[in-house]
Amino acid sequence: MSIEYNYEEFFKLAIVRLRNTSKSLGIHSVYTGFNQAFREYFQEDPVKITQKLANDGKIAIRPVKGGVMIYLPGEAPTRAESGKSVLLKILKKPPENDKGLVEKVLTEITPKGTRKFPEDFLEKDIENDKMVEIEVPGTPLQIDPNSQTTIISPKRFYKYEARNPSEAKYIIYACEIGQKKVKIPKDNFALLKAVAGYEKYCHEIRDQSFSLFIKYTNDEEVSELLTKEIEQKLGLKIIKN
């Protein structure tokens, strides 16, 4: 029998013609009769050639019972993740070897430090007579699910009725644990401008972080988890409308 194909061509031709794509993109080296066909065609041992082509990236192989599965480059199934990495996904925690990326990305997206709310989003040197001060409990606060203007503590021991949704958001964004007072602009436009500027800033930080994590990890799920770490480290708060 004359030799019309080289090793690589023969393998790729065999994969395409012998596989059943409804079951697998690859072929079993033994059960499909591939190894025997190779021996008859080349009068050589297929095992060494299979391994060499796999090492060279010409084909992909996966060990299975009775032999190996042979695939075209890029079509082999990914290897199963370790139990630890799967556990981290279940717990929604990023892989430990990616955690160093958080600091790296932070230095890239905030080279001059982070902006604080509300001081970095209000007009500079706003006069005290244009601000009103309210008392807050020093505990976590949230917007009542039934109202865009009502602020409550988790157990509803504290309740405050804001003038409008912008003021409600402003108070949530401005409050820190232990803080007992918040100064709020009397002017509604100043409120709206500060809140809108802060929310835009948060979205930009998130988008930039996610884009960089995708660049470094090529994994959307891991990038989402790492982006959430950035949000937590920076204390970003954003209320969905």
N, C-alpha and C positions, 0 to 999 in steps of 0.2 A: 504494500500500500504506500503510495507516494505521500510525502509530507507537504500539505498545502498551508498549514497554519503553524505559527510558533506557539510556545507555551501559553503566553498571555491570551492570544487570540482564541486558542482552543478552550481555555477555561471560560472565557466570557461567552463564547458561542454555546458551550454546554449549559451554563447557568441560564441563559435566556431560553434555550429550547427544552430543558429538562424540568424547570421549576413549575410549580403550580401556584400562581400568585394569589389564589384564593386562600391558600394555606400558609405560604411562606414565600419570601423573595429570594430565598436561597435553595441550595440543593444539598442533600446528604451525600457525602463522598462515597459511601458504601452502598446504601440502600437504593440509590438511583442507578447504580451500576457505573458511576463515573470513573472510579478508580480502575476498574477492569477495562473500560473503554480506553482510558489513557494508556494503560500498559500495552494494549493491542496496537494503538496508533503510534506511540513513540518508542515502544519496546524499552521503557524505563519505569523506575519506581515513582509513582505520583506523590508519595508522602513528602520527599525532600523538595520537590518542585513546588508543591502546595505551600509549604512553609516559607520558601524563598520568595515566592510571589506575594505572600501575605506580608512578609517583612519589608518588601519593597513598596508596599501600598498599592500593588496592582489588583489585588483582590482582598476581601476580608473574610476571616474565618472565626468560627465559634466552636469550641469543643462540645460535643454532645455524645450521648450513648452510642457506641459502635463506630465512632469516627468523628468527623467534623462537618459542620454546615459551611458551605462556601457561598459567598455573596459578592456582588459587584461592589466596588469601592463606594462607601457612603450609605449602603443599603442594609448593613448588618444592624440588628437591634442593639441598643445601648446596654451596657452591662448593668446588672442590678446594683443599686446603691447599697452602701453598708447600712447595717441596722441603726447605727448611731446617726447617720445623716437623715435617714427616714424618720427617726424619732424627732429630730430637730424640726423637720417639716411639720410633723403632726402637732408639735408644741408651738409652731409658728415662731421658731427661733432660727436665725441665720447660722450656717455652718461656721464652726470656730475658726477655720482657716481663712474665712472671709472677713472676720471682725476687724482686722487691721485696716480694711478698706474704709471703714467709717471715718477714722481720723484723717486718712489721706484725702477723702472726698471733702471733709469739713474744711481742710486747709485750702482746697481749690475753690470752693463756693463761697467761703467767708474769709478771704485773705485779710480784710480789715476789721474783722470781728462781726458780731451779729447786731442787728438793730433791735432795740427794746421798745415795747409798747407800754404806754402811749407816747413817751417823750420824743421818740425819733419819728413820730408820724403826725405831730402837731406843729403848728406854726411856732417858730422859735420865739422865746421870750413872751409867750402868751400871758397876758396880765391876769392877776388873781381875781380881779373883779369880773372877769369873763368866764370864771370857773365856779362850779358849785361842788361842795364836798358832801359825800354821803357815807354813812357808816355801813360796814360789811362785817360779817361774823368771823372772818379769818379761816373759814372752812372752804372746801371745794364748793363752787357754785355752778348752776346749770340753768338753761332756759326751760321753763315748763313746757312739756310736749304739747300741751293744749293751748299755749299762747306764745306768740313771738315777742311779747313785751314783758312777760312775768319771769322774774329771776327767783330761783328757790335754792335752798340747800338740799342735799340728798334726802334728808328726813323731813323736809318742809318746815323745819323750825324757823327758818329765815325766809322772808318773802319780800320782794321789792317790785313795784310796778313802774317800769320804765316809760318814758314819754313816747318812745317809738322803738322799732326793732334795732335801729342803729345804736341807740343808747344802751339797749340790753346787751348787744354784742360787745360794745365798748367796755362795759363793766366786767363781763366774763374775760375778755382779753387782758384787761388791766389787773385783775385780781391775782394775787399770789397767796399761797397758804400762809396764814399768820397775819396777813395784812388786814388792818381794821378800818381804813378809810380810803376812799377813791375820789380823786378830783375829776370832774366831768365838765367839758365845755358847755356853756349855756347855749351857744349857737348850734343849731341843728346841722348847718352846712359843715361846720368844723368837725362835728361828730362823724357825719357821713364820710367826709374826706379822709379822716384818720382811719376809720374802720376799713374803707375800700382800699386805702394804701397798704394797710397791714395784710389784708387778705390777698392782695396781689403779690406782696412780698412772700407770703407763705407758699402760694402756688408756684412762684418762681424757684424757691428753694427746693420744693418737692420735685419739680420737673428737672431741674439741673442735677439733683442728686440721683434721681432714677436713671437719667441718661448716662451719667458717669458710671453707675453701678452696672448697667447693661454693657457698657464698653469694656469694663474690667472682668465681668463674670459670664457674659453671654447667657444669662439665666434670668428670666423675668420674675419668677417667684422669689428667688434669692434677692433680687434687686428691690422688690417691694418690701421685703422684711428689713433689709438694710436701710431703705429710705425711712421706714418707720422709726428705726433707731436714731436717725438724724433728727427727725421731728421731736422725739423724746429728749434728746440731748439739748436741743435748742429751745425746748419748751414751746414749740409752735402750737397755737390753738386756732382752729378755724371751724366755724359753725356752718353746717350745710343748711341752705334755705329749704 
